[in-house]
Amino acid sequence: MQRIRSIHNSLSFRLIFWVGLILLFSTALWAYFNIRYQKKKALENMVTAAERLGNTIKLGTHYAMMLNARDEITQITQNIARQKEIENIRIYNKEGQIKFSNSTEEIDQVTNIKEEACYICHRQEPPLEKVGLSERIRLFDSEDGYRKLGLISPIYNEPGCSSGPCHVHPQDKRVLGLLDLAVSMENVDREIIAHEKGIIGLAVALFLGASIIIGIFLMRFINRPIKKLITGTRHIGNGEYDYKIDVVRNDEIGQLASAINQMREEIAEKQGELKQHWDEYQKLFEEAPCYITVQDRDLKIIRYNREFANRFSAPEIGDYCYKAYKGRSERCEVCPVIKTFEDGEPHYSEEAAVNSDGTETYWMVRTSPIKNPKGEVVAAMEMSLDLTHVKSLEREAQKSEEKYRVIFNTIPNPVFVLDAESLKILDCNDSVTAVYGFKKEELFMTSFLKLFEPDEREEQESRLRSSNVINRARQTRKDGMAIYVNIRVSSAEYMGQKVFLVTTSDITMRLIAEQQLIQASKMATLGEMATGVAHELNQPLSVIKTASSFLRRKAIKEEEIPNDILATMAEEIDSHVDRASKIISHMREFGRKSEVAKEKVQINDVLRRAYEFFSQQLKLREIGVSLEMDENLPVILADANRLEQVFINLLINARDAIEKKWEQGTHENEAKRIVLRTGVKDGMVTAEVTDTGTGIPQGILDKIFEPFFTTKKVGIGTGLGLSISYGIVQDYDGMIKVNTKEGEGATFIVQFPPHDGA
């Protein structure tokens, strides 16, 4: 029985069974359709022959019918009926009466018009004149047990029948009668039966032959190799990786055998690697720098690593974890291992214990479930990491954090911690209240940009994100008062996020002092220029005085003044009054206090105004000035009045250097000359003031921009000109430098970044 079950379950049996079943079905289907086709073909041939015979009979009797020679017609039918397969030949008239037959006893008998032979045409009124061949045949059994084929052929009224002298049929009578021919199918049926037997025998032979061949093929090329494959895989499954399947073929089974052999080699290699990994993991488990135990549901230790054995005194397999770890006699109130057994999830906790010497020990615990193949938690792994040193560092860090928090809050300058994305204030120190008037709580999570004027917030946001230093920024206190601050920005990490550390310095009082110093310098400059201004004002006043004297004399003498002379004098007086007014307005504008605010400034215009203001001074000293200006300069952000002071200071220094050189007599026939030049260099808007004076000695180049440093005689210079100019240029993100050679003159170069919106 076991053998039969094994055969029944084998792949070869199933292949033979299903292939045989399919082959049997295919052969039977082929035999069925072949026999059916042969039967149909034999019947069609029989019908065709009967139709041809009927037409022959009609043609043979046609002439005799035309002559109404009844004996000849009878003789013809009887002669034809002597053929072996012909059973009956009958000729019916229109009324169903048999007029001619090979059986004389049937002549003149009348057939029921509704019988099968006649019903073909007489099933409706008027009777059908034409019927298809398939409807004119009939099959029926003879008394001797074989089948017969009956064929009905209509006899039509032809022109000779309706007009001949023998008898006359009406022309509208289409069918005169019919020929009923019955032939025997005994021989045809015998042939069909023989053919059926031959087809069935051939089908059986094909089925048996194909089945035997397929069976042999399956046994030889499939069953045996598969058995070898099964044997080989069992050896591999048993760990015999040196067993090789001996199937050398190029088909799929050969490829499968090759794949299994390759798999065997790879499994052997992987098993080696797995063993190596197992040894490595075992080593890692034993040498891991943390305490590892495996516990069962009763919290008994069933395995532990070397670190645990070294840390805890003489642990044994089967000890309770709470006894081994803490020396307790009962389990802990909160146990992560129990939680892992309850929900099958990892858990964390921090544990502490007191050592025998009285010191405390801390460790962090993480538990992980160990599950069987059914997904049931059968054990728990507990990993513990010693945190004693970390806890000590945490206490030190808390002390350090408290110390730095005290330092942070006692820094005299306001310090802000801003979110790098939104620029919201995350923290600030106590100095913010003293400078800005806001309490710390009022500023938390508000935008730092709210401390700027609304129209400056967009620009200041861009500078905060791109610059490390922002000088002289204007901000607003809580009471609405404006203050000026210098801002320092640096990137840092705060509470795990990117922030900006912003430190501000209130420079409002310093700016006021600087403004006063700048104003004093302006007044000194105006005082120094008094002679030139007086001379420049004297010319329009002289013209006005001359004109007024002329008018006074004419009025005293009561002389009439021609209209053209009077108009010319009026125009001269008006133009010189405008000139004097312009000079006074320029002096008044230059002498006013400048604002710290910035505006778009065209540096060519500022340089020209400074020169015009100072031109008379230079003319009096016979100093020539050349203007070489680029008229397509971009604008800069600055204050025009303060920049004019810078250029006037540079012109004064150039004038004094030239005068000093000529006083010393070292000019050697050189020309007194100043060149004012503007342009764009290295992306910066540049203005240069070049003179042919004494130049600057190399030893004092690094001191010329220091406050109160001067090389002029006592009482002549204040030493503030270049220092103030340096500060003004820096206020507008510019730079000032000097190129000089002692005895050959100097060139002061002032550069500013172009305004982006220019």
VEXRO-66838 format. One line per 2 residues: number of its first residue (from 1); their letters; for each residue x, y, z of C-alpha. Coordinates in steps of 0.02 Angstrom, whole numbers, plus 50000, padded with zeros to 5 digits. Layout:
<atoms>
NUM) A) X Y Z; ...
</atoms>
This chain:
<atoms>
1) MQ) 50000 50000 50000; 50143 50117 50043
3) RI) 50221 50080 49874; 50058 50118 49784
5) RS) 50038 50281 49881; 50216 50329 49840
7) IH) 50189 50295 49655; 50023 50390 49659
9) NS) 50107 50542 49738; 50257 50540 49621
11) LS) 50281 50673 49488; 50310 50542 49353
13) FR) 50144 50458 49387; 50053 50624 49380
15) LI) 50142 50673 49221; 50103 50504 49139
17) FW) 49923 50511 49200; 49887 50687 49141
19) VG) 49985 50672 48979; 49896 50505 48943
21) LI) 49728 50582 48985; 49761 50729 48870
23) LL) 49826 50612 48734; 49673 50499 48753
25) FS) 49556 50646 48741; 49648 50717 48590
27) TA) 49650 50548 48500; 49466 50516 48537
29) LW) 49422 50691 48476; 49523 50664 48318
31) AY) 49439 50494 48286; 49266 50565 48317
33) FN) 49285 50710 48197; 49372 50600 48068
35) IR) 49230 50470 48069; 49100 50608 48065
37) YQ) 49186 50688 47919; 49198 50523 47823
39) KK) 49014 50487 47853; 48967 50659 47792
41) KA) 49080 50642 47640; 49009 50469 47597
43) LE) 48830 50533 47610; 48871 50684 47502
45) NM) 48949 50570 47370; 48795 50456 47377
47) VT) 48678 50603 47357; 48780 50672 47213
49) AA) 48776 50503 47126; 48589 50487 47155
51) ER) 48560 50662 47088; 48665 50623 46936
53) LG) 48567 50459 46910; 48401 50550 46926
55) NT) 48454 50678 46797; 48508 50535 46684
57) IK) 48337 50451 46702; 48248 50615 46664
59) LG) 48355 50644 46511; 48332 50463 46455
61) TH) 48143 50471 46467; 48127 50648 46401
63) YA) 48109 50600 46219; 47990 50457 46256
65) MM) 47882 50575 46359; 47877 50699 46216
67) LN) 47810 50558 46103; 47703 50491 46244
69) AR) 47785 50321 46216; 47735 50242 46380
71) DE) 47806 50071 46342; 47977 50145 46307
73) IT) 47971 50243 46470; 47925 50086 46566
75) QI) 48063 49989 46479; 48191 50124 46520
77) TQ) 48145 50129 46705; 48150 49941 46720
79) NI) 48318 49928 46631; 48395 50062 46743
81) AR) 48320 49982 46898; 48415 49821 46862
83) QK) 48574 49904 46932; 48622 49831 47099
85) EI) 48606 49985 47214; 48441 50049 47136
87) EN) 48289 49996 47238; 48145 50095 47162
89) IR) 48111 50213 47018; 47943 50301 47019
91) IY) 47874 50441 46911; 47726 50535 46986
93) NK) 47608 50654 46899; 47546 50815 46977
95) EG) 47404 50727 47069; 47523 50603 47156
97) QI) 47479 50455 47043; 47622 50336 47000
99) KF) 47628 50336 46811; 47789 50237 46789
101) SN) 47884 50118 46907; 48005 49973 46899
103) ST) 47873 49879 47001; 47721 49856 46887
105) EE) 47604 49828 47035; 47631 50009 47091
107) ID) 47578 50087 46924; 47423 50197 46935
109) QV) 47425 50195 47125; 47387 50364 47203
111) TN) 47500 50422 47344; 47438 50530 47487
113) IK) 47495 50705 47447; 47544 50732 47629
115) EE) 47664 50586 47633; 47849 50619 47654
117) AC) 47895 50611 47470; 47761 50736 47420
119) YI) 47757 50839 47579; 47919 50920 47531
121) CH) 47831 51028 47403; 47650 51015 47462
123) RQ) 47674 51077 47639; 47602 51244 47586
125) EP) 47483 51313 47455; 47520 51339 47315
127) PL) 47651 51199 47315; 47834 51246 47302
129) EK) 47908 51240 47128; 48090 51232 47181
131) VG) 48167 51145 47332; 48351 51130 47380
133) LS) 48445 50967 47362; 48464 50943 47551
135) ER) 48273 50950 47570; 48241 50829 47426
137) IR) 48335 50684 47503; 48278 50565 47640
139) LF) 48352 50417 47730; 48247 50269 47785
141) DS) 48270 50087 47834; 48227 49942 47720
143) ED) 48139 49783 47774; 48306 49692 47757
145) GY) 48387 49803 47889; 48496 49916 47785
147) RK) 48470 50099 47748; 48405 50174 47587
149) LG) 48424 50348 47513; 48275 50427 47430
151) LI) 48292 50574 47309; 48147 50677 47239
153) SP) 48178 50768 47074; 48039 50880 47001
155) IY) 47994 50865 46816; 47965 51041 46748
157) NE) 47850 51095 46606; 47963 51135 46460
159) PG) 47914 51230 46301; 47904 51068 46203
161) CS) 47779 50995 46324; 47655 51137 46314
163) SG) 47657 51155 46124; 47689 50980 46058
165) PC) 47562 50879 45957; 47563 50733 46079
167) HV) 47477 50815 46224; 47462 50990 46284
169) HP) 47500 51057 46456; 47452 51234 46503
171) QD) 47598 51354 46497; 47565 51416 46674
173) KR) 47584 51240 46743; 47765 51242 46800
175) VL) 47789 51067 46877; 47715 50916 46783
177) GL) 47771 50782 46905; 47921 50713 46996
179) LD) 48046 50572 46992; 48067 50472 47153
181) LA) 48228 50375 47157; 48274 50256 47301
183) VS) 48448 50181 47308; 48525 50057 47431
185) ME) 48659 50117 47555; 48708 49943 47609
187) NV) 48880 49949 47529; 48911 50128 47587
189) DR) 48864 50086 47766; 48977 49934 47760
191) EI) 49121 50042 47702; 49085 50172 47837
193) IA) 49085 50039 47973; 49250 49971 47908
195) HE) 49322 50146 47906; 49262 50178 48084
197) KG) 49347 50019 48143; 49507 50069 48055
199) II) 49505 50245 48129; 49469 50179 48304
201) GL) 49605 50047 48288; 49728 50178 48227
203) AV) 49679 50295 48370; 49704 50155 48498
205) AL) 49871 50110 48420; 49927 50294 48421
207) FL) 49871 50315 48601; 49959 50158 48661
209) GA) 50116 50194 48561; 50126 50375 48614
211) SI) 50091 50328 48795; 50230 50199 48796
213) II) 50353 50320 48716; 50305 50461 48834
215) GI) 50314 50344 48983; 50487 50285 48934
217) FL) 50542 50465 48903; 50475 50524 49071
219) MR) 50555 50379 49164; 50721 50400 49074
221) FI) 50739 50589 49062; 50633 50653 49207
223) NR) 50600 50523 49341; 50779 50463 49361
225) PI) 50859 50637 49360; 50727 50699 49483
227) KK) 50767 50554 49600; 50950 50604 49589
229) LI) 50903 50784 49627; 50798 50730 49777
231) TG) 50939 50621 49842; 51064 50761 49819
233) TR) 50954 50891 49908; 50928 50771 50053
235) HI) 51116 50752 50071; 51135 50941 50067
237) GN) 50993 50958 50193; 51088 50839 50307
239) GE) 51241 50949 50298; 51340 50841 50175
241) YD) 51403 50988 50072; 51533 50883 49981
243) YK) 51398 50776 49896; 51382 50821 49711
245) ID) 51230 50782 49603; 51287 50684 49450
247) VV) 51168 50749 49316; 51259 50817 49163
249) RN) 51132 50884 49038; 51101 51044 48943
251) DE) 50913 51053 48972; 50817 51129 49118
253) IG) 50847 50979 49232; 51033 50992 49198
255) QL) 51025 51178 49236; 50928 51138 49396
257) AS) 51060 51010 49448; 51196 51138 49412
259) AI) 51101 51269 49512; 51081 51147 49659
261) NQ) 51267 51107 49653; 51305 51292 49650
263) MR) 51182 51318 49793; 51272 51178 49888
265) EE) 51437 51269 49867; 51361 51436 49918
267) IA) 51274 51356 50069; 51438 51277 50121
269) EK) 51521 51448 50104; 51380 51535 50197
271) QG) 51382 51402 50333; 51567 51437 50355
273) EL) 51532 51623 50364; 51385 51592 50481
275) KQ) 51494 51491 50597; 51624 51628 50590
277) HW) 51489 51757 50627; 51423 51650 50768
279) DE) 51596 51643 50843; 51611 51831 50819
281) YQ) 51442 51865 50897; 51484 51747 51040
283) KL) 51645 51843 51064; 51552 52009 51054
285) FE) 51426 51946 51181; 51562 51894 51300
287) EA) 51673 52047 51275; 51538 52181 51257
289) PC) 51582 52328 51372; 51411 52321 51456
291) YI) 51318 52201 51568; 51213 52074 51470
293) TV) 51099 51943 51546; 50962 51831 51477
295) QD) 50817 51799 51597; 50664 51685 51597
297) RD) 50489 51729 51654; 50535 51697 51836
299) LK) 50672 51829 51820; 50805 51695 51836
301) II) 50968 51722 51744; 50995 51587 51613
303) RY) 51146 51667 51531; 51265 51812 51558
305) NR) 51423 51886 51483; 51598 51910 51551
307) EF) 51574 52095 51596; 51426 52050 51705
309) AN) 51526 51910 51790; 51671 52029 51825
311) RF) 51560 52169 51891; 51445 52071 52005
313) SA) 51517 51951 52131; 51506 51766 52085
315) PE) 51340 51763 51989; 51270 51590 51952
317) IG) 51150 51524 51821; 50978 51520 51902
319) DY) 51006 51670 52018; 50868 51800 52021
321) CY) 50915 51958 51929; 50869 52073 52075
323) KA) 50983 51974 52190; 51129 51973 52067
325) YK) 51114 52158 52023; 51063 52238 52187
327) GR) 51073 52104 52320; 50886 52116 52349
329) SE) 50778 51974 52415; 50625 52026 52314
331) RC) 50599 52096 52142; 50603 52282 52103
333) EV) 50442 52384 52107; 50470 52442 51927
335) CP) 50548 52307 51820; 50575 52331 51632
337) VI) 50600 52143 51608; 50424 52106 51673
339) KT) 50355 52241 51556; 50443 52158 51409
341) FE) 50364 51989 51453; 50194 52075 51465
343) DG) 50190 52169 51300; 50336 52096 51200
345) EP) 50413 52269 51175; 50583 52342 51224
347) HY) 50587 52450 51381; 50710 52571 51461
349) SE) 50748 52621 51639; 50886 52693 51746
351) EA) 50939 52595 51899; 51045 52636 52050
353) AV) 51125 52536 52189; 51236 52570 52339
355) NS) 51404 52485 52338; 51481 52404 52491
357) DG) 51594 52555 52514; 51443 52670 52520
359) TE) 51464 52746 52347; 51321 52747 52224
361) TY) 51320 52657 52057; 51206 52703 51912
363) WM) 51169 52608 51753; 51047 52622 51608
365) VR) 50944 52467 51568; 50869 52416 51400
367) TS) 50770 52256 51382; 50731 52162 51221
369) PI) 50613 52012 51197; 50675 51842 51135
371) KN) 50535 51753 51041; 50509 51575 50980
373) PK) 50451 51536 50801; 50270 51557 50858
375) GE) 50305 51736 50911; 50291 51697 51097
377) VV) 50411 51786 51217; 50512 51648 51299
379) AA) 50653 51753 51372; 50713 51932 51390
381) ME) 50884 52005 51359; 50937 52142 51479
383) MS) 51081 52256 51431; 51149 52379 51559
385) LD) 51273 52519 51532; 51367 52594 51678
387) LT) 51319 52778 51697; 51412 52816 51857
389) HV) 51543 52919 51767; 51410 53001 51658
391) KS) 51307 53049 51810; 51462 53127 51885
393) LE) 51490 53224 51725; 51307 53278 51723
395) RE) 51325 53352 51897; 51482 53442 51841
397) AQ) 51391 53501 51684; 51247 53568 51787
399) KS) 51369 53666 51892; 51456 53728 51736
401) EE) 51290 53773 51654; 51238 53869 51808
403) KY) 51405 53960 51807; 51390 54007 51623
405) RV) 51208 54055 51649; 51266 54179 51782
407) IF) 51400 54243 51663; 51272 54255 51521
409) NT) 51153 54357 51628; 51288 54471 51698
411) IP) 51367 54518 51530; 51346 54709 51522
413) NP) 51296 54705 51339; 51128 54633 51281
415) VF) 51145 54455 51212; 51007 54372 51109
417) VL) 50986 54191 51053; 50890 54193 50887
419) DA) 50813 54050 50790; 50913 54040 50628
421) ES) 50759 54019 50520; 50629 54138 50593
423) LK) 50746 54256 50691; 50631 54237 50842
425) IL) 50709 54272 51012; 50734 54106 51102
427) DC) 50831 54179 51249; 50914 54339 51307
429) ND) 51011 54402 51458; 50964 54525 51593
431) SV) 51056 54670 51510; 50919 54678 51378
433) TA) 50802 54758 51505; 50926 54895 51549
435) VY) 50961 54942 51366; 50793 54911 51282
437) GF) 50670 54930 51426; 50586 54763 51388
439) KK) 50572 54623 51514; 50643 54457 51456
441) EE) 50470 54376 51458; 50405 54511 51340
443) LF) 50535 54469 51208; 50527 54277 51212
445) MT) 50468 54204 51044; 50451 54378 50966
447) SF) 50548 54428 50811; 50713 54517 50838
449) LK) 50669 54623 50686; 50534 54711 50788
451) LF) 50673 54808 50874; 50710 54895 50706
453) EP) 50608 55028 50618; 50473 54949 50505
455) DE) 50551 55018 50345; 50723 54947 50390
457) RE) 50672 54770 50442; 50690 54687 50273
459) EQ) 50864 54760 50246; 50921 54718 50422
461) ES) 50857 54539 50406; 50966 54516 50252
463) RL) 51118 54588 50343; 51088 54479 50497
465) RS) 51090 54323 50389; 51242 54372 50283
467) SN) 51355 54479 50394; 51448 54453 50556
469) VI) 51454 54638 50599; 51323 54775 50581
471) NR) 51383 54947 50634; 51274 55093 50687
473) AR) 51107 55004 50668; 50959 55104 50729
475) QT) 50839 55015 50848; 50691 55066 50956
477) RK) 50671 55049 51145; 50507 55001 51228
479) DG) 50471 55186 51263; 50492 55225 51076
481) MA) 50661 55313 51093; 50785 55273 50953
483) IY) 50955 55206 50999; 51107 55161 50894
485) VN) 51196 54996 50919; 51338 54894 50846
487) IR) 51284 54714 50816; 51394 54558 50816
489) VS) 51320 54397 50744; 51387 54219 50758
491) SA) 51313 54047 50721; 51295 53916 50857
493) EY) 51195 53765 50917; 51065 53790 51053
495) MG) 50950 53654 51121; 50985 53548 50967
497) QK) 50943 53681 50838; 51041 53806 50735
499) VF) 51038 53982 50809; 51119 54152 50795
501) LV) 51206 54228 50946; 51179 54415 50932
503) TT) 51270 54539 51043; 51226 54724 51036
505) SD) 51324 54874 51102; 51235 55037 51137
507) IT) 51339 55172 51051; 51210 55312 51059
509) MR) 51312 55420 51179; 51472 55386 51083
511) LI) 51388 55440 50921; 51330 55601 51004
513) AE) 51509 55635 51057; 51572 55592 50883
515) QQ) 51443 55708 50806; 51500 55847 50919
517) LI) 51681 55812 50873; 51638 55808 50688
519) QA) 51542 55971 50707; 51690 56050 50794
521) SK) 51802 55991 50652; 51681 56070 50529
523) MA) 51687 56234 50622; 51876 56227 50623
525) TL) 51874 56194 50437; 51756 56340 50408
527) GE) 51869 56452 50514; 52021 56396 50416
529) MA) 51930 56435 50254; 51873 56608 50311
531) TG) 52003 56699 50207; 51956 56610 50047
533) VA) 51771 56630 50081; 51792 56815 50120
535) HE) 51888 56839 49957; 51756 56743 49862
537) LN) 51618 56849 49941; 51716 57009 49912
539) QP) 51705 56995 49722; 51513 56995 49709
541) LS) 51505 57129 49845; 51627 57239 49746
543) VI) 51521 57223 49591; 51365 57265 49690
545) KT) 51456 57414 49772; 51515 57482 49604
547) AS) 51340 57468 49530; 51259 57550 49681
549) SF) 51386 57694 49677; 51352 57722 49492
551) LR) 51165 57727 49525; 51188 57845 49674
553) RK) 51290 57970 49570; 51163 57967 49431
555) AI) 51024 57996 49555; 51114 58143 49638
557) KE) 51146 58224 49470; 50970 58181 49416
559) EE) 51039 58108 49258; 50939 57986 49157
561) IP) 51007 57807 49140; 50981 57719 48973
563) ND) 50869 57565 48987; 50998 57446 48915
565) IL) 51131 57502 49042; 51004 57489 49183
567) AT) 50953 57312 49129; 51135 57256 49118
569) MA) 51175 57324 49291; 51019 57242 49364
571) EE) 51068 57074 49291; 51246 57090 49360
573) ID) 51182 57136 49533; 51057 56991 49530
575) SH) 51185 56860 49473; 51314 56915 49604
577) VD) 51183 56916 49741; 51140 56736 49690
579) RA) 51324 56692 49693; 51348 56761 49867
581) SK) 51187 56678 49926; 51247 56510 49855
583) II) 51413 56526 49947; 51325 56566 50112
585) SH) 51198 56425 50087; 51338 56302 50051
587) MR) 51429 56358 50210; 51270 56346 50312
589) EF) 51231 56173 50243; 51408 56112 50272
591) GR) 51406 56180 50449; 51244 56093 50500
593) KS) 51245 55934 50602; 51241 55776 50496
595) EV) 51123 55631 50524; 51177 55451 50540
597) AK) 51044 55395 50416; 51094 55333 50243
599) EK) 51028 55386 50073; 51072 55358 49892
601) VQ) 51221 55469 49849; 51312 55501 49684
603) IN) 51493 55520 49735; 51534 55632 49584
605) DV) 51410 55763 49648; 51485 55761 49823
607) LR) 51663 55779 49757; 51613 55925 49644
609) RA) 51527 56017 49788; 51681 55995 49898
611) YE) 51792 56064 49759; 51676 56211 49725
613) FF) 51674 56252 49910; 51863 56247 49915
615) SQ) 51905 56310 49740; 51938 56492 49791
617) QL) 52062 56436 49924; 52159 56338 49792
619) KL) 52154 56480 49665; 52228 56601 49792
621) RE) 52374 56479 49815; 52392 56452 49627
623) IG) 52354 56265 49642; 52281 56187 49484
625) VS) 52145 56055 49496; 52102 55921 49366
627) LE) 51936 55829 49369; 51938 55653 49293
629) MD) 51766 55583 49333; 51673 55431 49269
631) EN) 51496 55494 49235; 51420 55318 49241
633) LP) 51457 55280 49422; 51328 55181 49523
635) VI) 51258 55264 49679; 51311 55217 49856
637) LA) 51222 55223 50025; 51292 55364 50133
639) DA) 51259 55543 50193; 51313 55674 50066
641) NR) 51353 55807 50197; 51470 55693 50295
643) LE) 51557 55632 50135; 51585 55812 50083
645) QV) 51678 55840 50247; 51789 55689 50204
647) FI) 51837 55760 50034; 51863 55937 50104
649) NL) 51981 55864 50236; 52077 55774 50098
651) LI) 52086 55934 49994; 52150 56033 50144
653) NA) 52285 55902 50175; 52332 55904 49990
655) RD) 52341 56095 49992; 52448 56099 50149
657) AI) 52567 55964 50080; 52592 56064 49920
659) EK) 52618 56228 50016; 52744 56143 50132
661) KW) 52842 56075 49984; 52852 56247 49904
663) EQ) 52902 56329 50069; 53046 56204 50084
665) GT) 53101 56243 49906; 53110 56062 49853
667) HE) 52988 56070 49709; 53119 56086 49571
669) NE) 53005 56178 49450; 52860 56057 49477
671) AK) 52680 56117 49458; 52560 56139 49603
673) RI) 52428 56014 49556; 52284 55912 49629
675) VL) 52193 55776 49529; 52016 55722 49577
677) RT) 51975 55553 49497; 51825 55436 49510
679) GV) 51786 55264 49438; 51745 55082 49477
681) KD) 51887 54965 49530; 51867 54785 49587
683) GM) 51679 54809 49602; 51697 54961 49718
685) VT) 51651 55143 49684; 51817 55233 49700
687) AE) 51867 55416 49726; 52050 55470 49724
689) VT) 52131 55634 49781; 52311 55648 49715
691) DT) 52430 55792 49756; 52608 55841 49710
693) GT) 52654 55883 49890; 52787 55819 50008
695) GI) 52715 55643 50025; 52706 55547 50189
697) PQ) 52860 55468 50271; 52851 55278 50286
699) GI) 52882 55288 50473; 52716 55374 50510
701) LD) 52601 55290 50383; 52524 55179 50517
703) KI) 52482 55331 50627; 52402 55453 50506
705) FE) 52223 55396 50544; 52246 55405 50734
707) PF) 52154 55545 50827; 52254 55702 50864
709) FT) 52404 55643 50764; 52473 55783 50653
711) TK) 52636 55834 50570; 52586 56017 50562
713) KV) 52652 56153 50675; 52570 56181 50843
715) GI) 52415 56288 50826; 52391 56251 50642
717) GT) 52310 56077 50639; 52197 55984 50761
719) GL) 52248 55807 50706; 52065 55756 50688
721) GL) 52037 55774 50501; 52097 55604 50440
723) SI) 52034 55515 50598; 51858 55584 50574
725) SY) 51866 55546 50388; 51917 55366 50426
727) GI) 51769 55345 50544; 51644 55420 50420
729) VQ) 51704 55306 50279; 51691 55152 50391
731) DY) 51514 55201 50441; 51462 55174 50260
733) DG) 51553 55006 50241; 51694 55089 50144
735) MI) 51881 55094 50160; 52014 55230 50146
737) KV) 52197 55201 50107; 52346 55298 50045
739) NT) 52481 55270 49915; 52630 55386 49939
741) KE) 52813 55413 49907; 52906 55538 50012
743) GE) 52947 55696 49914; 52834 55650 49766
745) GA) 52659 55672 49835; 52518 55559 49896
747) TF) 52356 55482 49833; 52212 55453 49955
749) IV) 52092 55318 49891; 51914 55308 49958
751) QF) 51807 55158 49909; 51624 55112 49942
753) PP) 51518 54962 49892; 51386 55005 49760
755) HD) 51205 55002 49814; 51117 54843 49752
757) GA) 50963 54939 49699; 51064 55061 49596
</atoms>
